[in-house]
Amino acid sequence: MAERIVVEGGSVVAVDDAGTEHAEGHVVVEGDRIVSVGPGSAPPQDVPVRRIDATGCLVTPGLINTHHHLYQWATRGYAADSTLFEWLTELYPVWARMDAESVHAAASAGLAQLARSGCTTAADHHYVFPREGGDVFGAVVTAAERIGLRLHAVRGSMDRGCSQGGLPPDSVVEDRDAALAATQRAIDDFHDPAPGARVRVAVGPCSPFSVSTELMREAAELARRNGVRLHTHLAETTDEEEQCRAEFGRTPVEYAEDVGWLGPDVWLAHAVHLSSAAIRRLSATGTGAAHCPSSNGRLGAGIAPVRGLLDAGAPVGLGVDGVASNESGGLGEEMRQALLLARANGGPRALSVREALWLATRGGARCLGREDEIGSLEPGKLADLAVWRLGGLDHTGIADPVAALVLGRLPQVETLLCGGIEVIEQNNVVEELDRASARLRLVEVS
C-alpha cells in the first residue's frame, strides 16, 4: 500500500488557477500524488499516516528550474568580469577536459543545491561532449536518480567549432550526423513519456553561434518525430543579435522561426533581447522562455522583458543557468532576483511577489509541458512540494508568507517531497565536487 503523508499546521499557497491560499492548511499525499488540499487540519484518515508538522512554515509547490548546465558546478569562479563570448572562450577549453566522473560529481552537487533551494524538477542542458569523456549525459541522469529530483535532460549538441567560425574548440564539437544519432540514443535510453515520469529527454542544439543551420533544422525534425520537446539558447546578448543579423540577415527569433524552432513544444533560454514583434511571435506560437536573472546579471547580458512576455501570454519560467555564471546555484533565490530586475526596469508593479512564485512553479511547468502534473498543489497532481521554515531574524514580522519567501532571505527547506518521496540531503557530494574541480584546475596548470 502506498504511504499516506499529511502535511498540516502551516500556511499553504497552492498556486492554482483560483489563487487558493490557507493561512493554516493541509496537504494530503498518497503515493506519488496529492489527494487533497484544504484549510485547517486534515480530516481523520482511514489508514495509518506519516504526519509532517508544518507549524511556522509555508507549504508551496516544489520549484521548477527550466534551464541549467549542471556540469559547470566543477568550474565556478572563472572569467569573473567577462562578457558572454569572453567567458565562453575561457571556459570551453576547461570543459573539454571533463569526463563522466567529473560530470557526475558536478551534477550531483548542483542537484543537491537545487534541492536545498526548494527545487523538485530541473531541466539540464548538456551540450559539451569531449571525445574521451565517456557517457557524460548518462552521468547527469544517474546524478538525478541519486539526489532524488525530477529531471528534464536536454541532449545538447554543437557541430560548429573554431575552424568553422564557431566559439567552441573543435575537440568538443560533433559531426552533425553523429550528434543526431547520439541524440536519438539518448531518447531511446532515457526518455520516459509516461505520466509521472522522473526522467524526460529533450533535444537541444546549443545556440546559433555554435550550431549549423542544418543541425538546427534536423534536430527539430528529430524531436518532433519522437514527440519530445526542444530547447536552445536564444537572444541572450547583443553580440548574438549582431552575429545573427550579419550571418543570416535575421534577428535571433526570426532565425529560430526559419529553422523550425518556435512552437508550443519549444522553450528558449534567456530571451533577453526581444523586440515587441518577437514577443508577439513567442506568444502566438506558444514558445516558452526560461528567464535566468542572476546569470544575465553576472554576464551583463541585459534584463529579459518578463512583464511584456507575461502580458502577451507567453510561457515564462525561471532558470538558474550554469553556475559558472551564477555561482550561487539555487533556484529559490531567482524569485527575488527576477522581481528586483523587473522592478528596476519597469517600476514597482512590474512583477508581484506572487507572480515571482508563479514563475518558479506554474510558469516552469508550462515551459516543460507538464502543467497538468506539476507546478501547483491540487488533487491528482504529483506530490512535489516544499515546506519552508519561516521565522527568526530572517522573516519575523513579515505577515505575508509569500512576501517573506520572495523578499526575505531564502528560508530553510524543512521538508522537500518529489513524487511523495522525501529528498534527503547527501553528505558526500562536496568532497566529490572538490576533487573534480581540483582535477580540472590541475590539468589546466600542468
C-alpha positions in Angstrom: 0.0 0.0 0.0 1.3 3.5 -0.9 2.3 5.6 2.0 0.0 8.4 3.0 1.5 11.6 4.2 -0.3 14.5 5.9 1.3 17.9 5.9 -0.5 20.3 8.2 -0.2 23.3 10.5 1.4 25.8 8.2 0.4 28.3 5.5 -0.5 26.7 2.2 -0.2 28.5 -1.1 -1.4 26.3 -3.9 -0.5 28.4 -7.0 -3.6 27.1 -8.7 -5.9 29.0 -11.1 -8.2 30.1 -8.2 -5.3 31.6 -6.2 -6.0 29.3 -3.3 -4.2 30.2 -0.1 -4.8 29.0 3.5 -3.3 30.8 6.5 -3.3 27.4 8.1 -4.0 24.4 5.9 -3.1 20.9 5.0 -2.0 18.8 2.1 -2.6 15.0 2.0 -0.4 12.9 -0.2 -0.8 9.2 -1.1 1.9 7.5 -3.1 3.2 10.0 -5.7 0.0 12.1 -5.9 -1.7 14.8 -4.0 -5.1 13.6 -2.6 -6.4 16.8 -1.0 -5.6 20.4 -0.2 -7.7 22.4 2.2 -7.9 24.7 5.2 -7.1 23.8 8.8 -6.1 20.3 9.9 -6.6 17.3 7.6 -9.8 15.3 8.3 -9.4 12.0 10.1 -7.7 9.4 7.9 -8.8 5.8 7.5 -5.3 4.4 7.2 -2.0 4.9 9.1 -0.3 8.1 8.1 3.0 9.9 8.4 2.5 13.4 9.7 4.7 16.4 8.9 4.2 19.3 11.3 4.4 22.5 9.2 3.7 24.9 12.1 5.6 28.1 11.4 6.2 27.1 7.8 4.9 27.9 4.3 4.0 25.0 2.0 4.3 25.6 -1.7 4.6 23.5 -4.9 8.2 22.3 -5.5 10.1 24.9 -7.6 10.9 24.1 -11.2 14.2 25.0 -12.8 13.8 25.5 -16.5 17.5 26.0 -17.5 20.7 24.7 -16.1 24.1 23.3 -17.0 24.9 21.0 -14.1 28.4 20.1 -15.4 29.5 23.7 -14.7 29.5 23.1 -10.9 33.1 22.0 -11.3 34.1 25.3 -12.9 32.8 28.1 -10.8 34.6 31.4 -10.5 36.3 31.5 -13.9 36.1 34.7 -16.1 34.6 36.7 -13.2 34.5 40.0 -15.1 33.8 38.9 -18.7 31.1 39.2 -21.4 29.4 36.0 -22.5 31.6 35.4 -25.5 34.8 36.1 -23.5 33.5 33.8 -20.7 32.8 31.0 -23.2 36.2 31.4 -24.8 37.9 31.0 -21.5 35.8 28.1 -20.3 35.4 25.9 -23.4 39.0 24.5 -23.1 38.4 23.7 -19.5 35.1 21.9 -20.2 36.8 20.0 -23.0 38.7 18.1 -20.3 35.7 16.9 -18.4 34.7 13.2 -18.2 31.8 11.2 -16.9 33.2 11.1 -13.4 33.7 14.8 -13.1 30.3 15.5 -14.7 28.6 13.1 -12.2 30.2 14.8 -9.3 29.3 18.3 -10.6 25.7 17.3 -11.4 25.2 15.6 -8.0 26.4 18.8 -6.2 24.3 21.0 -8.4 21.1 19.0 -7.9 21.8 18.8 -4.1 22.0 22.6 -4.0 18.8 22.9 -6.1 17.0 20.7 -3.6 18.2 22.9 -0.7 16.6 25.9 -2.5 13.2 24.2 -2.8 13.5 22.8 -6.4 12.0 19.4 -7.3 12.3 19.5 -11.1 15.3 20.6 -13.1 15.9 20.9 -16.8 19.6 20.4 -17.6 21.1 21.4 -20.9 24.2 19.3 -21.6 25.9 20.1 -24.8 29.7 19.5 -24.2 30.8 16.0 -25.2 34.6 15.7 -25.0 35.8 12.9 -27.3 37.4 10.9 -24.5 34.8 11.9 -21.9 32.7 8.8 -21.7 29.0 8.8 -21.1 28.7 12.3 -19.7 24.9 12.5 -20.5 24.2 9.3 -18.6 26.3 10.7 -15.7 23.8 13.6 -15.3 20.8 11.2 -15.4 22.3 9.0 -12.7 23.1 12.1 -10.6 19.4 13.0 -10.6 18.5 9.4 -9.6 21.0 9.7 -6.8 19.7 13.0 -5.4 16.0 12.3 -6.0 14.9 15.1 -8.2 12.8 15.0 -11.4 15.0 15.7 -14.4 14.3 17.0 -17.9 17.6 16.1 -19.5 18.3 18.1 -22.7 20.7 16.3 -25.0 22.6 19.3 -26.5 25.0 19.4 -29.4 27.5 21.6 -31.2 28.8 21.0 -34.7 30.4 24.4 -35.4 33.9 24.7 -33.8 36.6 27.3 -34.2 37.6 26.0 -37.6 34.1 26.7 -38.9 33.7 30.2 -37.3 32.2 29.0 -34.0 33.3 29.7 -30.5 34.0 26.2 -29.1 37.2 24.3 -29.7 36.9 21.6 -32.3 37.6 18.9 -29.7 34.1 19.4 -28.1 32.0 19.6 -31.3 30.5 16.7 -33.0 29.8 15.7 -36.6 26.2 16.6 -37.4 25.2 13.0 -38.2 26.9 11.7 -35.1 25.2 14.3 -32.9 21.8 13.4 -34.3 22.5 9.7 -33.8 23.6 10.3 -30.2 20.5 12.4 -29.5 18.3 9.6 -30.8 20.2 7.2 -28.5 19.6 9.5 -25.5 15.9 9.5 -26.2 15.8 5.7 -26.6 17.8 5.1 -23.5 16.4 7.6 -21.0 13.2 9.3 -22.1 10.1 8.2 -20.2 6.9 9.5 -21.8 4.7 8.0 -19.1 2.7 10.1 -16.6 4.7 10.9 -13.5 8.0 10.3 -15.3 11.2 11.0 -13.3 13.3 11.5 -16.4 12.4 13.0 -19.7 14.7 13.9 -22.6 14.6 17.0 -24.8 16.6 17.9 -27.9 18.8 21.0 -27.6 21.4 22.2 -30.1 23.4 24.8 -28.1 22.9 28.1 -29.9 23.1 29.8 -33.3 26.7 30.7 -32.9 27.9 27.1 -32.2 25.4 25.0 -34.3 24.9 24.9 -38.1 21.6 25.7 -39.7 21.4 22.1 -40.9 21.7 20.7 -37.4 19.2 23.2 -36.0 16.6 22.1 -38.6 17.3 18.3 -38.4 17.3 18.3 -34.6 13.9 19.9 -34.6 12.6 17.3 -37.0 14.1 14.5 -34.9 12.5 15.9 -31.7 9.1 16.1 -33.3 9.3 12.6 -34.8 10.0 11.3 -31.2 7.4 13.5 -29.5 9.9 15.3 -27.2 10.4 18.9 -26.5 13.0 21.3 -27.9 15.3 23.7 -26.1 18.1 26.1 -27.0 19.8 29.4 -26.1 18.4 32.4 -27.9 18.6 36.2 -27.8 20.9 36.3 -24.8 23.2 39.1 -25.8 23.6 42.0 -28.3 26.6 40.2 -29.7 24.3 37.3 -30.7 21.9 39.7 -32.3 24.6 41.3 -34.3 26.0 37.9 -35.4 22.6 36.6 -36.4 21.9 39.7 -38.5 25.3 39.6 -40.1 25.2 35.8 -41.0 21.5 35.2 -41.6 20.0 38.6 -42.2 17.6 37.8 -39.4 17.1 38.6 -35.7 17.5 35.5 -33.5 13.8 35.0 -33.2 13.3 35.3 -36.9 16.1 32.8 -37.5 14.6 30.4 -35.0 11.3 30.5 -36.8 13.0 29.9 -40.1 14.6 26.7 -38.8 11.5 25.4 -37.1 12.4 26.5 -33.6 9.2 28.2 -32.5 6.2 26.4 -31.2 4.3 25.1 -28.1 6.9 22.3 -27.8 9.9 24.8 -27.6 11.3 26.7 -24.7 14.2 29.1 -25.1 16.9 30.0 -22.6 17.3 33.7 -21.8 15.2 35.5 -24.4 16.7 38.8 -23.2 16.8 40.9 -26.4 13.3 40.8 -27.8 11.5 43.4 -29.8 7.8 43.8 -29.4 7.3 41.8 -32.6 9.5 39.0 -31.2 7.4 38.9 -28.0 4.2 38.7 -30.1 5.7 35.7 -32.1 6.6 33.8 -28.9 3.1 34.4 -27.6 1.4 33.5 -30.9 3.4 30.3 -31.2 3.3 29.3 -27.6 7.1 29.3 -27.3 8.4 29.4 -23.7 11.2 31.4 -22.2 13.5 30.4 -19.4 14.3 33.6 -17.5 17.8 33.5 -15.8 18.1 36.8 -14.0 21.3 36.1 -11.9 23.3 34.7 -14.8 22.2 37.5 -17.1 23.3 40.0 -14.5 26.6 38.2 -13.8 27.5 38.4 -17.6 26.0 41.8 -18.1 23.7 40.4 -20.8 20.7 42.5 -20.0 17.2 42.1 -18.5 14.6 39.9 -20.1 11.2 41.6 -20.8 9.3 39.4 -18.4 6.4 41.7 -18.0 5.9 42.0 -21.7 6.1 38.2 -22.2 3.6 37.6 -19.3 1.2 40.2 -20.6 1.4 38.7 -24.1 0.6 35.3 -22.6 3.9 33.6 -23.4 5.0 30.8 -21.1 7.8 32.1 -18.8 9.7 30.1 -16.2 12.8 30.7 -14.1 16.3 29.2 -14.6 19.5 29.1 -12.6 21.6 28.6 -15.6 25.1 27.1 -15.2 26.9 28.0 -12.0 29.9 29.1 -13.9 27.8 32.2 -14.5 25.6 32.0 -11.3 27.9 30.7 -8.6 25.0 30.6 -6.0 23.3 27.8 -7.9 19.9 27.9 -6.1 16.6 28.3 -7.7 14.7 29.9 -4.8 16.9 33.0 -5.0 15.9 33.6 -8.6 12.4 34.6 -7.5 13.8 37.6 -5.7 16.3 38.4 -8.5 13.5 38.2 -11.1 11.3 40.6 -9.1 14.1 43.1 -8.4 15.3 43.2 -12.0 11.7 43.5 -13.3 11.0 46.4 -10.9 14.4 48.1 -11.6 13.4 48.0 -15.3 9.7 48.7 -15.1 8.7 50.1 -11.7 7.3 48.6 -8.5 4.3 46.9 -10.2 6.4 45.2 -12.9 6.3 41.9 -11.0 4.5 41.0 -7.8 5.7 38.5 -5.2 3.0 36.1 -6.2 4.0 36.4 -9.9 7.6 35.6 -8.9 6.4 32.4 -7.2 4.2 31.6 -10.2 7.3 31.9 -12.5 9.1 29.4 -10.3 6.2 26.9 -10.3 3.4 27.1 -12.8 5.4 29.1 -15.3 8.2 26.5 -15.2 5.7 23.6 -15.6 4.2 25.3 -18.6 7.6 25.7 -20.2 8.3 22.0 -19.7 4.9 20.9 -21.0 3.9 19.5 -17.6 1.4 21.9 -16.2 -1.1 19.1 -15.8 1.3 17.3 -13.4 3.4 19.7 -11.5 3.6 23.4 -10.6 0.6 23.7 -8.2 -0.8 21.9 -5.2 -4.0 20.3 -6.5 -5.6 16.9 -6.1 -4.4 14.5 -8.7 -1.1 16.3 -9.4 2.3 14.9 -8.5 3.3 15.3 -4.8 6.2 17.7 -5.5 6.1 20.2 -2.6 8.4 22.3 -0.4 7.9 23.1 3.3 9.8 26.4 4.1 10.7 27.3 7.7 9.7 31.0 8.3 10.8 32.9 11.4 13.8 34.1 13.3 15.6 37.3 12.3 15.1 36.5 8.6 11.3 36.6 8.5 9.7 37.5 11.8 7.4 40.5 11.4 6.6 39.8 7.7 2.9 38.9 7.9 2.5 37.7 4.3 4.3 34.4 3.9 4.8 34.8 0.2 6.4 38.2 0.7 8.7 36.5 3.3 9.6 33.8 0.8 10.4 36.1 -2.1 11.6 39.3 -0.5 13.3 38.0 2.6 16.4 35.8 2.9 15.6 32.4 1.3 14.1 30.2 4.0 15.5 26.9 5.0 13.6 24.0 3.4 12.3 21.9 6.2 11.0 19.1 4.0 11.1 18.5 0.3 8.9 15.9 -1.4 9.4 14.8 -5.0 6.7 12.4 -6.1 5.8 11.9 -2.4 9.3 10.7 -1.6 11.4 12.9 0.8 14.6 14.3 -0.7 17.4 13.6 1.7 20.5 15.8 1.8 23.6 14.0 0.5 26.7 14.5 2.6 29.5 13.3 0.3 28.8 15.5 -2.7 31.1 18.3 -1.5 34.2 16.1 -1.4 33.5 14.6 -4.8 32.9 18.1 -6.3 36.2 19.4 -4.7 38.1 16.5 -6.2 36.6 17.1 -9.7 37.2 20.8 -9.6 40.8 20.4 -8.4 41.5 17.8 -11.1 40.4 20.2 -13.8 42.5 23.0 -12.4 45.5 20.7 -12.0 45.3 19.8 -15.7 44.9 23.5 -16.6 48.1 24.4 -14.6 50.1 21.5 -16.0 
